Amino acid sequence: MKKLYAIIFVLAIFTSCEDRKNSERAEEYLPESYGKVNLLTIVVDDDLWNGAVGDSIRSIYAAPTDGLAIEEPIFSIKHINPQVFNGILTKCRSVVFVKSSDKKQFKIKENIYARPQKIVYVTGTDAEIISQLKENARESITTLKLNELRSKQKFIQGSLTRDKTLDETLGISLNIPSAYKMVKQENNFVWFEREVPKGTMNIIAYTLPFGSIPKDSTTIDAITQMRDSIGEAYVPGRDPKRMHMITEKAYAPYLYDAIVDNKPAFETKGRWEMKNYHMAGPFLNYVVEDKQHDRLVVIEGLVFAPSEEKRDFMFEIEAILTSLKIKE
């Protein structure tokens, strides 16, 4: 009997391994997913879309993006009726599939029709669908956003700058596209810039002594003061004596805990402005702990593009900043 159990156990492990290998082989042959960055395909019938369920979907996935002065949705939403969800439409990268059913269910699957792909499935009565959408909003948005971010990072890797200034000056690396050019390098400060229609996208990096940003109720004030002092020292306006970059006074920044390069970090989203000059835009800042070198690594991206939508600009910046690697 013991031998029989042993044989069954070995067969079960072998079958499980084979199933996993077969699944991995099947994924290898899936086509590439497609879609504009942050495009979310909603597959739901017209009756649900035009009622309370549709209102709930839009309120969650088209909610305003944090850190932008002009409201832009988290995702750009494209509605598709299930009857026409076939062929190339099934290759969309990020999908939410909603269906009326006697069975209440919420699940997230990956790489069903293409790769990379995430599909959120929600079924049940109207009330059950709405409650599940709300209860799982954070999980689904995080999963879909991460899928979009990884896709953007993969795209960026196709054309990286060969500039080694970050490595040589700060001992760090970022996957920066070749469209960005190094415009300033002074002591402990490096600045890359990319020209875009009507403005620029910018990446800056520097370091601080470890522990110089407190982990308490004063964290956001300390980060604001840090940004303002760096702006005064390194990011001047047209008249350097009167103008430099500061954190916008009228817009309270958002502060989050984060992990970057497997290290604890503070993530700050907000608005910057030019002191004594009409010039402003959004920024994304990470303060990353580097205990090995007894320092904090600060990386930031900011955009200046008047009259242009900035969500996708900031998303590219997030993809760049979260690629941070600190040398051992």
C-alpha atoms as a printed R data frame, in Angstrom:
    type eleno elety resid chain resno       x      y       z
1   ATOM     1    CA   MET     A     1   0.000  0.000   0.000
2   ATOM     2    CA   LYS     A     2   2.856  2.412   0.826
3   ATOM     3    CA   LYS     A     3   4.418  1.664  -2.567
4   ATOM     4    CA   LEU     A     4   1.084  2.402  -4.240
5   ATOM     5    CA   TYR     A     5   0.833  5.776  -2.472
6   ATOM     6    CA   ALA     A     6   4.401  6.588  -3.485
7   ATOM     7    CA   ILE     A     7   3.683  5.753  -7.128
8   ATOM     8    CA   ILE     A     8   0.498  7.899  -7.088
9   ATOM     9    CA   PHE     A     9   2.428 10.788  -5.504
10  ATOM    10    CA   VAL     A    10   5.195 10.617  -8.134
11  ATOM    11    CA   LEU     A    11   2.639 10.426 -10.957
12  ATOM    12    CA   ALA     A    12   0.791 13.433  -9.552
13  ATOM    13    CA   ILE     A    13   3.992 15.500  -9.462
14  ATOM    14    CA   PHE     A    14   4.946 14.358 -12.975
15  ATOM    15    CA   THR     A    15   1.474 15.195 -14.323
16  ATOM    16    CA   SER     A    16   1.537 18.608 -12.642
17  ATOM    17    CA   CYS     A    17   4.950 19.389 -14.124
18  ATOM    18    CA   GLU     A    18   3.845 18.249 -17.568
19  ATOM    19    CA   ASP     A    19   0.677 20.347 -17.366
20  ATOM    20    CA   ARG     A    20   2.754 23.386 -16.406
21  ATOM    21    CA   LYS     A    21   5.222 22.759 -19.243
22  ATOM    22    CA   ASN     A    22   2.382 22.328 -21.742
23  ATOM    23    CA   SER     A    23   0.808 25.564 -20.522
24  ATOM    24    CA   GLU     A    24   4.116 27.398 -20.885
25  ATOM    25    CA   ARG     A    25   4.611 25.969 -24.384
26  ATOM    26    CA   ALA     A    26   1.110 27.082 -25.366
27  ATOM    27    CA   GLU     A    27   1.843 30.630 -24.139
28  ATOM    28    CA   GLU     A    28   5.007 30.731 -26.255
29  ATOM    29    CA   TYR     A    29   2.882 30.470 -29.403
30  ATOM    30    CA   LEU     A    30   0.379 33.152 -28.436
31  ATOM    31    CA   PRO     A    31   0.434 36.290 -30.608
32  ATOM    32    CA   GLU     A    32   1.576 39.649 -29.257
33  ATOM    33    CA   SER     A    33  -1.151 41.653 -27.571
34  ATOM    34    CA   TYR     A    34  -1.816 45.142 -28.872
35  ATOM    35    CA   GLY     A    35  -3.368 48.470 -27.954
36  ATOM    36    CA   LYS     A    36  -2.417 52.035 -27.131
37  ATOM    37    CA   VAL     A    37  -0.888 52.541 -23.704
38  ATOM    38    CA   ASN     A    38  -3.504 52.594 -20.925
39  ATOM    39    CA   LEU     A    39  -6.303 51.490 -23.253
40  ATOM    40    CA   LEU     A    40  -8.789 49.260 -21.404
41  ATOM    41    CA   THR     A    41 -11.253 47.160 -23.384
42  ATOM    42    CA   ILE     A    42 -14.585 46.625 -21.577
43  ATOM    43    CA   VAL     A    43 -16.509 43.611 -22.870
44  ATOM    44    CA   VAL     A    44 -20.128 43.865 -21.702
45  ATOM    45    CA   ASP     A    45 -23.533 43.858 -23.371
46  ATOM    46    CA   ASP     A    46 -25.209 47.147 -24.214
47  ATOM    47    CA   ASP     A    47 -27.944 46.879 -21.574
48  ATOM    48    CA   LEU     A    48 -25.419 46.563 -18.739
49  ATOM    49    CA   TRP     A    49 -23.138 49.217 -20.224
50  ATOM    50    CA   ASN     A    50 -25.946 51.748 -20.437
51  ATOM    51    CA   GLY     A    51 -27.164 51.116 -16.889
52  ATOM    52    CA   ALA     A    52 -25.850 51.085 -13.315
53  ATOM    53    CA   VAL     A    53 -23.199 48.475 -14.111
54  ATOM    54    CA   GLY     A    54 -21.720 50.684 -16.821
55  ATOM    55    CA   ASP     A    55 -21.782 53.675 -14.482
56  ATOM    56    CA   SER     A    56 -19.857 51.657 -11.905
57  ATOM    57    CA   ILE     A    57 -17.290 50.509 -14.487
58  ATOM    58    CA   ARG     A    58 -16.688 54.070 -15.659
59  ATOM    59    CA   SER     A    59 -16.484 55.482 -12.129
60  ATOM    60    CA   ILE     A    60 -13.740 52.968 -11.255
61  ATOM    61    CA   TYR     A    61 -11.607 52.586 -14.376
62  ATOM    62    CA   ALA     A    62 -12.080 56.092 -15.767
63  ATOM    63    CA   ALA     A    63 -11.551 57.847 -12.423
64  ATOM    64    CA   PRO     A    64  -9.133 60.823 -12.521
65  ATOM    65    CA   THR     A    65  -5.409 60.061 -12.484
66  ATOM    66    CA   ASP     A    66  -3.608 61.291  -9.359
67  ATOM    67    CA   GLY     A    67  -1.164 64.155  -9.744
68  ATOM    68    CA   LEU     A    68  -2.538 65.849 -12.868
69  ATOM    69    CA   ALA     A    69  -4.041 69.332 -12.710
70  ATOM    70    CA   ILE     A    70  -6.441 68.665 -15.582
71  ATOM    71    CA   GLU     A    71  -8.519 65.522 -15.101
72  ATOM    72    CA   GLU     A    72  -7.448 62.593 -17.266
73  ATOM    73    CA   PRO     A    73  -8.836 59.068 -16.701
74  ATOM    74    CA   ILE     A    74  -6.760 56.226 -15.267
75  ATOM    75    CA   PHE     A    75  -7.622 54.240 -18.422
76  ATOM    76    CA   SER     A    76  -8.989 55.204 -21.800
77  ATOM    77    CA   ILE     A    77 -12.033 52.954 -22.109
78  ATOM    78    CA   LYS     A    78 -13.242 51.154 -25.221
79  ATOM    79    CA   HIS     A    79 -16.600 49.352 -24.971
80  ATOM    80    CA   ILE     A    80 -17.149 46.171 -27.001
81  ATOM    81    CA   ASN     A    81 -20.278 44.010 -27.141
82  ATOM    82    CA   PRO     A    82 -19.494 40.326 -26.331
83  ATOM    83    CA   GLN     A    83 -21.001 39.261 -29.669
84  ATOM    84    CA   VAL     A    84 -18.213 40.991 -31.564
85  ATOM    85    CA   PHE     A    85 -15.404 40.096 -29.138
86  ATOM    86    CA   ASN     A    86 -13.551 37.780 -31.467
87  ATOM    87    CA   GLY     A    87 -10.651 37.722 -33.897
88  ATOM    88    CA   ILE     A    88  -8.168 40.546 -33.446
89  ATOM    89    CA   LEU     A    89 -10.261 42.133 -30.689
90  ATOM    90    CA   THR     A    90  -9.372 39.247 -28.355
91  ATOM    91    CA   LYS     A    91  -5.703 40.300 -28.614
92  ATOM    92    CA   CYS     A    92  -6.254 43.499 -26.597
93  ATOM    93    CA   ARG     A    93  -3.655 43.784 -23.827
94  ATOM    94    CA   SER     A    94  -5.941 44.806 -20.930
95  ATOM    95    CA   VAL     A    95  -9.554 43.607 -20.748
96  ATOM    96    CA   VAL     A    96 -12.466 43.680 -18.293
97  ATOM    97    CA   PHE     A    97 -15.143 41.086 -19.171
98  ATOM    98    CA   VAL     A    98 -18.499 41.565 -17.421
99  ATOM    99    CA   LYS     A    99 -21.441 39.188 -17.788
100 ATOM   100    CA   SER     A   100 -24.832 38.622 -16.141
101 ATOM   101    CA   SER     A   101 -24.941 35.177 -14.510
102 ATOM   102    CA   ASP     A   102 -26.458 33.126 -11.701
103 ATOM   103    CA   LYS     A   103 -22.893 32.535 -10.529
104 ATOM   104    CA   LYS     A   104 -21.155 35.308  -8.619
105 ATOM   105    CA   GLN     A   105 -17.483 35.365  -9.549
106 ATOM   106    CA   PHE     A   106 -14.440 37.632  -9.750
107 ATOM   107    CA   LYS     A   107 -11.158 36.385 -11.206
108 ATOM   108    CA   ILE     A   108  -8.137 37.663 -13.101
109 ATOM   109    CA   LYS     A   109  -6.504 35.554 -15.796
110 ATOM   110    CA   GLU     A   110  -3.432 36.189 -17.922
111 ATOM   111    CA   ASN     A   111  -2.344 35.403 -21.462
112 ATOM   112    CA   ILE     A   112  -5.588 33.789 -22.625
113 ATOM   113    CA   TYR     A   113  -5.636 35.017 -26.233
114 ATOM   114    CA   ALA     A   114  -2.320 36.903 -26.466
115 ATOM   115    CA   ARG     A   115   0.733 37.893 -24.421
116 ATOM   116    CA   PRO     A   116   1.160 39.904 -22.340
117 ATOM   117    CA   GLN     A   117  -2.522 40.074 -21.471
118 ATOM   118    CA   LYS     A   118  -4.627 40.503 -18.340
119 ATOM   119    CA   ILE     A   119  -8.367 39.822 -18.325
120 ATOM   120    CA   VAL     A   120 -10.598 40.670 -15.359
121 ATOM   121    CA   TYR     A   121 -13.753 38.507 -15.312
122 ATOM   122    CA   VAL     A   122 -16.777 39.628 -13.276
123 ATOM   123    CA   THR     A   123 -20.105 37.760 -13.278
124 ATOM   124    CA   GLY     A   124 -23.298 37.755 -11.222
125 ATOM   125    CA   THR     A   125 -26.488 39.760 -10.905
126 ATOM   126    CA   ASP     A   126 -26.302 43.514 -11.500
127 ATOM   127    CA   ALA     A   127 -25.948 44.192  -7.766
128 ATOM   128    CA   GLU     A   128 -23.322 41.446  -7.360
129 ATOM   129    CA   ILE     A   129 -21.324 42.734 -10.327
130 ATOM   130    CA   ILE     A   130 -21.308 46.279  -8.936
131 ATOM   131    CA   SER     A   131 -20.296 45.152  -5.445
132 ATOM   132    CA   GLN     A   132 -17.473 42.982  -6.816
133 ATOM   133    CA   LEU     A   133 -16.201 45.772  -9.032
134 ATOM   134    CA   LYS     A   134 -16.001 48.092  -6.017
135 ATOM   135    CA   GLU     A   135 -14.533 45.501  -3.636
136 ATOM   136    CA   ASN     A   136 -11.810 44.481  -6.080
137 ATOM   137    CA   ALA     A   137 -11.164 47.881  -7.678
138 ATOM   138    CA   ARG     A   138  -7.701 48.353  -6.188
139 ATOM   139    CA   GLU     A   139  -6.543 44.837  -7.072
140 ATOM   140    CA   SER     A   140  -7.826 44.980 -10.637
141 ATOM   141    CA   ILE     A   141  -6.489 48.478 -11.343
142 ATOM   142    CA   THR     A   142  -3.087 47.595  -9.880
143 ATOM   143    CA   THR     A   143  -2.913 44.387 -11.939
144 ATOM   144    CA   LEU     A   144  -3.957 46.071 -15.178
145 ATOM   145    CA   LYS     A   145  -1.646 49.052 -14.612
146 ATOM   146    CA   LEU     A   146   1.318 46.765 -13.910
147 ATOM   147    CA   ASN     A   147   0.571 44.897 -17.132
148 ATOM   148    CA   GLU     A   148   0.607 48.200 -19.027
149 ATOM   149    CA   LEU     A   149   3.786 49.320 -17.257
150 ATOM   150    CA   ARG     A   150   5.699 46.135 -18.093
151 ATOM   151    CA   SER     A   151   4.606 46.380 -21.705
152 ATOM   152    CA   LYS     A   152   5.840 49.990 -21.840
153 ATOM   153    CA   GLN     A   153   9.154 49.001 -20.256
154 ATOM   154    CA   LYS     A   154   9.615 46.237 -22.807
155 ATOM   155    CA   PHE     A   155   8.979 48.740 -25.602
156 ATOM   156    CA   ILE     A   156  11.488 51.197 -24.108
157 ATOM   157    CA   GLN     A   157  14.198 48.528 -24.011
158 ATOM   158    CA   GLY     A   158  14.178 48.479 -27.798
159 ATOM   159    CA   SER     A   159  16.009 51.831 -27.979
160 ATOM   160    CA   LEU     A   160  18.041 52.815 -24.916
161 ATOM   161    CA   THR     A   161  20.528 55.627 -24.529
162 ATOM   162    CA   ARG     A   162  24.189 54.651 -24.368
163 ATOM   163    CA   ASP     A   163  24.968 57.544 -22.042
164 ATOM   164    CA   LYS     A   164  26.819 56.287 -18.920
165 ATOM   165    CA   THR     A   165  26.632 59.487 -16.855
166 ATOM   166    CA   LEU     A   166  24.234 58.043 -14.254
167 ATOM   167    CA   ASP     A   167  26.466 55.030 -13.719
168 ATOM   168    CA   GLU     A   168  29.662 57.051 -13.548
169 ATOM   169    CA   THR     A   169  28.255 59.860 -11.361
170 ATOM   170    CA   LEU     A   170  25.750 58.139  -9.061
171 ATOM   171    CA   GLY     A   171  26.357 54.409  -9.470
172 ATOM   172    CA   ILE     A   172  22.838 53.748 -10.749
173 ATOM   173    CA   SER     A   173  21.147 52.854 -14.024
174 ATOM   174    CA   LEU     A   174  17.780 53.681 -15.580
175 ATOM   175    CA   ASN     A   175  16.347 52.379 -18.830
176 ATOM   176    CA   ILE     A   176  16.198 55.763 -20.537
177 ATOM   177    CA   PRO     A   177  15.144 55.926 -24.217
178 ATOM   178    CA   SER     A   178  17.672 57.326 -26.667
179 ATOM   179    CA   ALA     A   179  15.337 60.279 -27.317
180 ATOM   180    CA   TYR     A   180  16.440 61.698 -23.946
181 ATOM   181    CA   LYS     A   181  19.685 63.686 -23.943
182 ATOM   182    CA   MET     A   182  21.873 64.535 -20.960
183 ATOM   183    CA   VAL     A   183  21.671 68.307 -20.440
184 ATOM   184    CA   LYS     A   184  23.312 68.823 -17.040
185 ATOM   185    CA   GLN     A   185  25.770 66.992 -14.815
186 ATOM   186    CA   GLU     A   186  27.039 68.756 -11.713
187 ATOM   187    CA   ASN     A   187  28.632 66.967  -8.774
188 ATOM   188    CA   ASN     A   188  25.766 64.879  -7.375
189 ATOM   189    CA   PHE     A   189  23.101 65.852  -9.926
190 ATOM   190    CA   VAL     A   190  22.222 64.496 -13.399
191 ATOM   191    CA   TRP     A   191  19.494 65.780 -15.749
192 ATOM   192    CA   PHE     A   192  18.152 64.200 -18.959
193 ATOM   193    CA   GLU     A   193  15.669 65.918 -21.262
194 ATOM   194    CA   ARG     A   194  13.458 64.864 -24.176
195 ATOM   195    CA   GLU     A   195  11.714 67.316 -26.461
196 ATOM   196    CA   VAL     A   196   7.999 66.691 -27.105
197 ATOM   197    CA   PRO     A   197   5.393 68.786 -28.940
198 ATOM   198    CA   LYS     A   198   5.085 72.121 -27.116
199 ATOM   199    CA   GLY     A   199   7.442 71.159 -24.304
200 ATOM   200    CA   THR     A   200   9.826 68.708 -22.674
201 ATOM   201    CA   MET     A   201   9.972 65.561 -20.552
202 ATOM   202    CA   ASN     A   202  12.707 65.441 -17.930
203 ATOM   203    CA   ILE     A   203  14.477 62.890 -15.759
204 ATOM   204    CA   ILE     A   204  16.682 64.050 -12.870
205 ATOM   205    CA   ALA     A   205  18.631 62.058 -10.289
206 ATOM   206    CA   TYR     A   206  20.691 62.822  -7.198
207 ATOM   207    CA   THR     A   207  21.506 61.361  -3.770
208 ATOM   208    CA   LEU     A   208  21.042 62.419  -0.147
209 ATOM   209    CA   PRO     A   209  22.453 61.184   3.177
210 ATOM   210    CA   PHE     A   210  20.611 58.150   4.543
211 ATOM   211    CA   GLY     A   211  17.932 59.179   7.043
212 ATOM   212    CA   SER     A   212  17.630 62.749   5.764
213 ATOM   213    CA   ILE     A   213  13.947 62.143   4.924
214 ATOM   214    CA   PRO     A   214  12.031 61.194   8.115
215 ATOM   215    CA   LYS     A   215   9.471 58.402   8.187
216 ATOM   216    CA   ASP     A   216   6.717 60.164  10.082
217 ATOM   217    CA   SER     A   217   4.019 62.791   9.684
218 ATOM   218    CA   THR     A   218   6.607 65.270   8.379
219 ATOM   219    CA   THR     A   219   7.703 63.117   5.419
220 ATOM   220    CA   ILE     A   220   5.826 65.053   2.742
221 ATOM   221    CA   ASP     A   221   7.069 68.401   4.106
222 ATOM   222    CA   ALA     A   222  10.651 67.115   4.057
223 ATOM   223    CA   ILE     A   223  10.293 65.885   0.465
224 ATOM   224    CA   THR     A   224   8.808 69.236  -0.559
225 ATOM   225    CA   GLN     A   225  11.692 71.131   1.058
226 ATOM   226    CA   MET     A   226  14.171 68.757  -0.584
227 ATOM   227    CA   ARG     A   227  12.647 69.339  -4.032
228 ATOM   228    CA   ASP     A   228  12.578 73.104  -3.582
229 ATOM   229    CA   SER     A   229  16.242 73.261  -2.525
230 ATOM   230    CA   ILE     A   230  17.290 71.075  -5.469
231 ATOM   231    CA   GLY     A   231  15.223 73.246  -7.805
232 ATOM   232    CA   GLU     A   232  16.917 76.372  -6.519
233 ATOM   233    CA   ALA     A   233  20.372 74.844  -6.911
234 ATOM   234    CA   TYR     A   234  20.021 73.060 -10.247
235 ATOM   235    CA   VAL     A   235  16.757 73.892 -12.109
236 ATOM   236    CA   PRO     A   236  16.690 77.631 -12.822
237 ATOM   237    CA   GLY     A   237  14.202 79.613 -14.885
238 ATOM   238    CA   ARG     A   238  14.894 82.273 -17.500
239 ATOM   239    CA   ASP     A   239  16.153 84.593 -14.778
240 ATOM   240    CA   PRO     A   240  18.217 82.372 -12.445
241 ATOM   241    CA   LYS     A   241  18.319 85.051  -9.758
242 ATOM   242    CA   ARG     A   242  14.525 85.157  -9.440
243 ATOM   243    CA   MET     A   243  13.258 81.917 -10.955
244 ATOM   244    CA   HIS     A   244  13.694 78.251 -10.109
245 ATOM   245    CA   MET     A   245  11.590 75.123  -9.846
246 ATOM   246    CA   ILE     A   246   9.530 74.609  -6.672
247 ATOM   247    CA   THR     A   247   6.684 72.361  -5.562
248 ATOM   248    CA   GLU     A   248   3.403 74.043  -6.470
249 ATOM   249    CA   LYS     A   249   1.952 75.701  -3.372
250 ATOM   250    CA   ALA     A   250  -1.711 75.332  -4.316
251 ATOM   251    CA   TYR     A   251  -1.587 71.589  -5.029
252 ATOM   252    CA   ALA     A   252  -1.006 69.117  -2.180
253 ATOM   253    CA   PRO     A   253   1.230 66.241  -3.358
254 ATOM   254    CA   TYR     A   254   0.192 62.584  -3.006
255 ATOM   255    CA   LEU     A   255   2.521 60.380  -0.934
256 ATOM   256    CA   TYR     A   256   2.692 56.576  -1.127
257 ATOM   257    CA   ASP     A   257   4.930 53.797   0.127
258 ATOM   258    CA   ALA     A   258   6.602 51.954  -2.736
259 ATOM   259    CA   ILE     A   259   9.213 49.344  -3.641
260 ATOM   260    CA   VAL     A   260  11.830 50.244  -6.259
261 ATOM   261    CA   ASP     A   261  14.736 47.922  -7.117
262 ATOM   262    CA   ASN     A   262  13.459 45.699  -4.272
263 ATOM   263    CA   LYS     A   263  14.127 48.523  -1.823
264 ATOM   264    CA   PRO     A   264  11.735 50.610   0.331
265 ATOM   265    CA   ALA     A   265  10.871 53.944  -1.221
266 ATOM   266    CA   PHE     A   266   8.591 56.957  -0.985
267 ATOM   267    CA   GLU     A   267   6.588 57.776  -4.104
268 ATOM   268    CA   THR     A   268   5.378 61.359  -4.460
269 ATOM   269    CA   LYS     A   269   3.077 62.671  -7.188
270 ATOM   270    CA   GLY     A   270   2.275 66.315  -7.530
271 ATOM   271    CA   ARG     A   271   2.723 69.547  -9.441
272 ATOM   272    CA   TRP     A   272   5.848 71.647  -9.915
273 ATOM   273    CA   GLU     A   273   5.931 75.301 -10.867
274 ATOM   274    CA   MET     A   274   8.527 77.905 -11.737
275 ATOM   275    CA   LYS     A   275   8.840 80.517  -9.014
276 ATOM   276    CA   ASN     A   276   7.985 84.009 -10.301
277 ATOM   277    CA   TYR     A   277   7.066 82.666 -13.758
278 ATOM   278    CA   HIS     A   278   3.983 81.135 -15.414
279 ATOM   279    CA   MET     A   279   5.328 77.639 -15.997
280 ATOM   280    CA   ALA     A   280   4.153 74.380 -14.359
281 ATOM   281    CA   GLY     A   281   3.446 70.697 -14.817
282 ATOM   282    CA   PRO     A   282   3.211 67.296 -13.074
283 ATOM   283    CA   PHE     A   283   6.084 65.430 -11.401
284 ATOM   284    CA   LEU     A   284   6.740 61.923 -10.079
285 ATOM   285    CA   ASN     A   285   9.427 61.475  -7.428
286 ATOM   286    CA   TYR     A   286  10.929 58.390  -5.754
287 ATOM   287    CA   VAL     A   287  13.167 58.510  -2.696
288 ATOM   288    CA   VAL     A   288  14.800 55.063  -2.540
289 ATOM   289    CA   GLU     A   289  16.691 53.628   0.430
290 ATOM   290    CA   ASP     A   290  20.236 52.498  -0.398
291 ATOM   291    CA   LYS     A   291  21.423 51.138   2.934
292 ATOM   292    CA   GLN     A   292  24.434 49.439   1.377
293 ATOM   293    CA   HIS     A   293  25.904 52.828   0.446
294 ATOM   294    CA   ASP     A   294  24.401 54.741   3.407
295 ATOM   295    CA   ARG     A   295  22.388 57.074   1.204
296 ATOM   296    CA   LEU     A   296  19.037 57.851  -0.385
297 ATOM   297    CA   VAL     A   297  18.765 57.751  -4.166
298 ATOM   298    CA   VAL     A   298  16.306 60.322  -5.526
299 ATOM   299    CA   ILE     A   299  14.924 59.943  -9.048
300 ATOM   300    CA   GLU     A   300  12.300 62.236 -10.507
301 ATOM   301    CA   GLY     A   301  10.486 62.872 -13.740
302 ATOM   302    CA   LEU     A   302   8.644 66.042 -14.676
303 ATOM   303    CA   VAL     A   303   6.743 67.233 -17.713
304 ATOM   304    CA   PHE     A   304   6.218 70.644 -19.254
305 ATOM   305    CA   ALA     A   305   3.733 70.479 -22.121
306 ATOM   306    CA   PRO     A   306   1.099 73.257 -22.046
307 ATOM   307    CA   SER     A   307  -2.295 72.341 -23.519
308 ATOM   308    CA   GLU     A   308  -1.208 68.704 -24.018
309 ATOM   309    CA   GLU     A   309  -2.606 65.654 -22.214
310 ATOM   310    CA   LYS     A   310   0.056 64.441 -19.828
311 ATOM   311    CA   ARG     A   311  -1.121 61.076 -18.464
312 ATOM   312    CA   ASP     A   312   0.818 58.995 -20.968
313 ATOM   313    CA   PHE     A   313   3.886 61.237 -20.703
314 ATOM   314    CA   MET     A   314   3.918 60.611 -16.957
315 ATOM   315    CA   PHE     A   315   3.341 56.904 -17.532
316 ATOM   316    CA   GLU     A   316   6.507 56.744 -19.655
317 ATOM   317    CA   ILE     A   317   8.354 58.522 -16.869
318 ATOM   318    CA   GLU     A   318   7.051 55.986 -14.341
319 ATOM   319    CA   ALA     A   319   8.243 53.148 -16.592
320 ATOM   320    CA   ILE     A   320  11.704 54.725 -16.718
321 ATOM   321    CA   LEU     A   321  12.003 55.505 -13.006
322 ATOM   322    CA   THR     A   322  10.830 52.086 -11.830
323 ATOM   323    CA   SER     A   323  13.568 50.449 -13.924
324 ATOM   324    CA   LEU     A   324  16.118 51.784 -11.403
325 ATOM   325    CA   LYS     A   325  19.067 49.523 -10.567
326 ATOM   326    CA   ILE     A   326  21.577 50.509  -7.886
327 ATOM   327    CA   LYS     A   327  25.063 49.084  -8.269
328 ATOM   328    CA   GLU     A   328  26.245 46.737  -5.536
